[in-house]
């Protein structure tokens, strides 16, 4: 996080108070998530994704959902966010060569093991 602008933390605090940005994921839970992903999927989460979760544990607004450490639901706002493992359990059944990090509309943001790059995956490639 050293490359962030000097006013980043104040902007982050402002976003949290005004839009209900998710709180950061504690370091020990990030470590647990990394271990669970290694065991379940034989995959190391990218450092950038872990950094994001350390700032905001998931995101769901403006039609974009970035997966959180675990699935959660906020009854007051009706806002829900899928957890990384839960989302990957669902989508990897159809796309086993990919790891999924976010979704927007009909698109899934995924890391493709074959091309070793991030791609947009149509949620329903037949449709």
BAKOL-196249 format. One record per residue: residue number from 0; x, y, z of N, C-alpha, C in turn. Coordinates in Angstrom, 1 decimal. Each point is the difference from the previous one (the first is absolute). Layout:
ROTI pos    nxx    nyy    nzz   caxx   cayy   cazz    cxx    cyy    czz
ROTI NUM      X      Y      Z      X      Y      Z      X      Y      Z
...
***
This chain:
ROTI pos    nxx    nyy    nzz   caxx   cayy   cazz    cxx    cyy    czz
ROTI   0    0.8   -1.2    0.0   -0.8    1.2    0.0    0.9    1.3    0.0
ROTI   1    1.2   -0.2   -0.2    0.9    1.2    0.0   -0.2    0.9   -1.2
ROTI   2   -0.6   -0.5   -1.1   -0.1    0.8   -1.2   -1.3    0.8    0.0
ROTI   3   -0.7    0.1    1.1   -1.3    0.7    0.1    0.2    1.5    0.2
ROTI   4   -0.9    0.8   -0.5    0.1    1.4    0.2    0.0    0.4    1.5
ROTI   5    0.6    1.1    0.3    0.1    0.4    1.5   -1.4    0.1    0.7
ROTI   6   -1.0    0.4   -0.8   -1.3    0.2    0.6   -0.9   -1.2    0.0
ROTI   7    0.5   -1.2   -0.4   -0.7   -1.2   -0.2   -0.8   -0.4    1.2
ROTI   8    0.6    0.0    1.2   -0.7   -0.5    1.2   -1.1    1.0    0.4
ROTI   9    0.2    1.3   -0.2   -1.1    0.9    0.3   -1.2   -0.2   -1.0
ROTI  10    0.3   -0.2   -1.3   -1.0   -0.3   -0.9   -0.8   -1.3    0.3
ROTI  11    0.8   -1.0    0.4   -0.6   -1.3    0.4   -0.9    0.2    1.2
ROTI  12    0.4    0.7    1.0   -0.9    0.3    1.2   -1.3    0.7   -0.5
ROTI  13    0.2    1.0   -0.9   -1.2    0.7   -0.5   -0.9   -0.9   -0.7
ROTI  14    0.5   -0.9   -0.8   -0.8   -1.0   -0.8   -0.7   -0.9    1.0
ROTI  15    0.6   -0.4    1.0   -0.6   -0.9    1.0   -1.2    0.6    0.7
ROTI  16    0.2    1.3    0.4   -1.1    0.7    0.7   -1.1    0.4   -0.9
ROTI  17    0.2    0.2   -1.3   -1.0    0.5   -0.9   -0.7   -1.1   -0.7
ROTI  18    0.7   -1.1   -0.4   -0.6   -1.0   -0.8   -0.1   -1.4    0.6
ROTI  19    0.5   -0.1    1.3   -0.1   -1.3    0.6    1.0   -1.0   -0.5
ROTI  20    1.2    0.5   -0.4    1.1   -0.8   -0.5    0.3   -1.1    1.1
ROTI  21    0.2   -1.2   -0.5    0.2   -1.1    1.0    1.3    0.3    0.8
ROTI  22    0.0   -0.5    1.3    1.2    0.2    0.8    1.1   -0.9   -0.5
ROTI  23    1.3    0.2    0.4    1.1   -0.8   -0.4   -0.2   -1.5    0.5
ROTI  24    0.6   -0.9   -0.7    0.1   -1.4    0.5    1.2   -0.1    0.9
ROTI  25   -0.1   -0.4    1.3    1.2   -0.2    0.8    1.0   -0.9   -0.5
ROTI  26    1.3    0.3    0.3    1.1   -0.7   -0.6   -0.1   -1.5    0.3
ROTI  27   -0.4   -0.4    1.2   -0.1   -1.4    0.3   -1.0   -0.8   -0.8
ROTI  28   -1.1    0.7   -0.4   -1.0   -0.6   -0.8    0.5   -0.1   -1.5
ROTI  29    0.8    1.0   -0.4    0.6   -0.1   -1.3    0.9   -1.2   -0.1
ROTI  30    0.8   -0.2    1.0    0.9   -1.1    0.1   -0.8   -1.3   -0.1
ROTI  31   -1.1   -0.1    0.8   -0.9   -1.2    0.0   -0.6   -0.2   -1.4
ROTI  32   -0.4    1.1   -0.7   -0.6   -0.2   -1.3    1.1   -0.5   -1.0
ROTI  33    1.2    0.5    0.1    1.0   -0.4   -0.9    0.3   -1.5    0.2
ROTI  34    0.0   -0.5    1.2    0.2   -1.4    0.3   -1.2   -0.9   -0.5
ROTI  35   -1.2    0.5    0.2   -1.2   -0.7   -0.5    0.0   -0.1   -1.5
ROTI  36    0.4    1.1   -0.7    0.0   -0.1   -1.4    1.1   -0.9   -0.5
ROTI  37    1.2    0.0    0.6    1.1   -1.0   -0.3   -0.5   -1.4    0.1
ROTI  38   -0.7   -0.3    1.1   -0.5   -1.4    0.2   -1.1   -0.4   -0.9
ROTI  39   -0.9    0.9   -0.2   -1.2   -0.3   -0.8    0.2    0.1   -1.5
ROTI  40    0.9    1.0   -0.4    0.1    0.2   -1.5    1.4   -0.1   -0.5
ROTI  41    1.0   -0.2    0.9    1.4   -0.1   -0.4    0.4    1.3   -0.7
ROTI  42   -0.3    1.1    0.6    0.3    1.3   -0.6    0.4    1.0    1.0
ROTI  43    0.9    0.9   -0.3    0.5    1.1    0.8   -0.7    1.2   -0.4
ROTI  44   -0.8    0.6    0.9   -0.7    1.3   -0.4    1.0    1.1   -0.3
ROTI  45   -0.3    0.8   -1.0    1.0    1.1   -0.4    0.1    1.0    1.2
ROTI  46    1.2    0.5    0.1    0.2    1.0    1.1   -0.9    1.2   -0.2
ROTI  47   -0.3    0.4   -1.2   -0.8    1.2   -0.2   -1.4   -0.2    0.5
ROTI  48   -0.5   -1.2   -0.2   -1.4   -0.4    0.5    0.0    0.1    1.6
ROTI  49    1.1   -0.6    0.6    0.1    0.0    1.4    0.1    1.4    0.6
ROTI  50    0.7    0.9   -0.8    0.1    1.4    0.4   -1.3    0.7    0.0
ROTI  51   -0.8   -0.3   -1.1   -1.3    0.5   -0.1   -0.9   -0.4    1.2
ROTI  52    0.0   -1.3    0.4   -0.8   -0.4    1.1    0.5    0.6    1.3
ROTI  53    1.3    0.3    0.1    0.5    0.7    1.2   -0.5    1.4    0.1
ROTI  54   -0.5    0.6   -1.1   -0.5    1.3    0.0   -1.5   -0.1    0.1
ROTI  55   -0.7   -0.8   -0.8   -1.4   -0.2    0.1   -0.3   -1.5   -0.3
ROTI  56   -0.7   -0.6    1.0   -0.3   -1.4   -0.2   -1.2   -0.2   -0.9
ROTI  57    0.3    0.1   -1.3   -1.0   -0.2   -1.0   -0.6    1.4   -0.4
ROTI  58   -0.8   -0.1   -1.1   -0.6    1.3   -0.5   -1.2   -0.5   -0.8
ROTI  59   -1.1    0.8    0.2   -1.2   -0.3   -0.8   -0.8    1.3   -0.2
ROTI  60    0.3    0.7   -1.1   -0.7    1.2   -0.3    0.2    0.3   -1.5
ROTI  61   -0.9    0.8   -0.5    0.1    0.5   -1.4    0.0   -1.2   -1.0
ROTI  62   -0.6   -1.2    0.5   -0.1   -1.1   -0.9    1.3   -0.9    0.1
ROTI  63    1.0    0.4    0.7    1.2   -0.8    0.1    0.1   -0.7    1.4
ROTI  64    0.3   -1.3    0.0    0.2   -0.7    1.2    1.4   -0.6    0.0
ROTI  65    0.9    0.5    0.9    1.3   -0.6    0.2   -0.2   -1.0    1.2
ROTI  66    0.4   -1.2   -0.1   -0.3   -1.0    1.0    0.8    0.3    1.3
ROTI  67   -0.7   -0.3    1.1    0.6    0.3    1.3    0.7   -1.3    0.5
ROTI  68    0.5    0.1    1.2    0.7   -1.2    0.6   -1.0   -1.1    0.2
ROTI  69   -1.2    0.3    0.5   -1.1   -0.9    0.2   -1.3    0.7   -0.5
ROTI  70   -1.0   -0.8   -0.3   -1.3    0.6   -0.4   -0.6    0.7    1.2
ROTI  71   -0.6    1.2   -0.2   -0.7    0.7    1.1   -1.2    0.7   -0.6
ROTI  72   -0.9    0.2    0.9   -1.2    0.7   -0.3   -0.3    1.1    1.1
ROTI  73   -0.3    1.2   -0.4   -0.3    1.1    0.9   -1.5    0.2   -0.1
ROTI  74   -0.8   -0.4    1.0   -1.5    0.1    0.0   -0.4    1.4   -0.2
ROTI  75    0.6    1.0    0.7   -0.4    1.4    0.0    0.0    0.5   -1.4
ROTI  76    1.0   -0.3   -0.8    0.1    0.6   -1.4   -0.5   -1.0   -1.0
ROTI  77   -0.1   -1.3    0.4   -0.4   -1.0   -1.0    1.2   -0.4   -0.9
ROTI  78    1.2    0.5    0.3    1.2   -0.2   -0.8    0.6   -1.3    0.4
ROTI  79    0.3   -0.8   -1.0    0.7   -1.3    0.2    1.3    0.0   -0.9
ROTI  80    1.0   -0.8    0.5    1.2   -0.1   -0.8    0.4   -1.5    0.1
ROTI  81    0.3   -0.6   -1.1    0.5   -1.4    0.0    1.4   -0.1    0.5
ROTI  82    0.3   -1.1    0.6    1.4   -0.2    0.5    0.7   -0.7   -1.2
ROTI  83    1.4    0.2    0.0    0.8   -0.6   -1.0   -0.2   -1.5   -0.2
ROTI  84    0.1   -0.7    1.1   -0.1   -1.5   -0.2   -1.4   -0.4   -0.4
ROTI  85   -1.1    0.6    0.5   -1.3   -0.3   -0.4   -0.3    0.3   -1.5
ROTI  86    0.5    1.1   -0.4   -0.2    0.3   -1.4    0.8   -0.9   -0.9
ROTI  87    1.2   -0.4    0.4    0.8   -0.9   -0.8   -0.6   -1.4    0.0
ROTI  88   -0.6   -0.4    1.1   -0.6   -1.4    0.0   -1.1    0.0   -1.1
ROTI  89   -0.7    1.1   -0.1   -1.1    0.0   -1.0    0.5    0.1   -1.4
ROTI  90    0.9    0.9   -0.3    0.4    0.3   -1.4    1.0   -1.0   -0.5
ROTI  91    0.9   -0.5    0.9    1.0   -1.0   -0.5   -0.6   -1.3   -0.5
ROTI  92   -1.2   -0.3    0.4   -0.6   -1.2   -0.6   -0.1    0.1   -1.5
ROTI  93   -0.3    1.2   -0.5   -0.2    0.2   -1.4    1.3    0.4   -0.7
ROTI  94    0.9    0.7    0.8    1.3    0.5   -0.6    1.1   -0.4    1.0
ROTI  95    0.4   -1.3    0.0    1.0   -0.4    0.9    1.4    0.5   -0.1
ROTI  96    0.3    0.6   -1.1    1.4    0.6   -0.3    0.1    1.5    0.5
ROTI  97   -1.1    0.5    0.6    0.0    1.4    0.4   -0.3    0.2    1.5
ROTI  98    0.5    1.1    0.5   -0.2    0.5    1.4   -0.8    1.3   -0.1
ROTI  99   -1.0    0.2    0.7   -0.9    1.1   -0.1    0.1    1.0    1.1
ROTI 100    0.0    1.3   -0.3    0.3    1.0    1.0   -1.2    1.0    0.1
ROTI 101   -0.7    0.2   -1.1   -1.0    1.0    0.0   -1.1   -0.3   -1.1
ROTI 102   -1.1    0.8    0.0   -1.0   -0.2   -1.0   -0.7    1.4   -0.2
ROTI 103   -0.4    0.2   -1.2   -0.7    1.2   -0.4   -1.0   -0.4   -1.1
ROTI 104   -1.3    0.1    0.3   -0.9   -0.4   -1.1    0.1   -1.5   -0.3
ROTI 105    0.2   -0.2   -1.3    0.2   -1.4   -0.5    1.5   -0.4    0.0
ROTI 106    0.9    0.9    0.4    1.4   -0.3   -0.1    0.6   -0.4    1.3
ROTI 107    0.9   -0.9    0.0    0.8   -0.4    1.1    1.4    0.3   -0.2
ROTI 108    0.7    0.6    1.0    1.4    0.3   -0.2    0.8   -1.2    0.6
ROTI 109    0.8   -0.6   -0.9    0.6   -1.3    0.4    1.5    0.0   -0.4
ROTI 110    0.8   -0.8    0.8    1.4   -0.2   -0.4   -0.1   -1.4   -0.8
ROTI 111    0.5    0.0   -1.2    0.0   -1.2   -0.8    1.4   -0.6    0.1
ROTI 112    0.0   -1.3    0.5    1.3   -0.7    0.2    0.7   -0.3   -1.4
ROTI 113   -0.8   -0.2   -1.0    0.6   -0.4   -1.3    0.8    1.2   -0.6
ROTI 114   -0.7    1.2   -0.1    0.7    1.1   -0.6    0.8    0.8    1.1
ROTI 115   -0.1   -0.4    1.2    0.6    0.7    1.2   -0.2    1.5   -0.1
ROTI 116   -1.3    0.4   -0.2   -0.4    1.4    0.0   -1.4    0.1    0.6
ROTI 117   -0.4    1.3    0.3   -1.3    0.2    0.5   -0.9    0.3   -1.3
ROTI 118   -1.2   -0.5    0.1   -0.9    0.0   -1.1   -1.4    0.4    0.5
ROTI 119   -0.9    0.4   -0.9   -1.4    0.1    0.2   -0.6   -1.3   -0.5
ROTI 120   -0.8   -0.7    0.8   -0.6   -1.2   -0.4   -1.5    0.2    0.0
ROTI 121   -0.7   -0.3   -1.1   -1.4    0.1    0.0   -0.6   -1.0    0.9
ROTI 122   -0.9    0.4    0.9   -0.6   -0.9    1.0   -0.6   -1.2   -0.7
ROTI 123   -0.7    0.2   -1.2   -0.6   -1.0   -0.7    0.5    0.0   -1.5
ROTI 124    1.1   -0.7   -0.2    0.6    0.1   -1.4   -0.9   -0.5   -1.1
ROTI 125   -1.0   -0.8    0.3   -0.9   -0.6   -1.0   -1.1    1.0   -0.3
ROTI 126   -0.2    1.0    0.9   -1.2    0.9   -0.2    0.3    1.2   -0.7
***
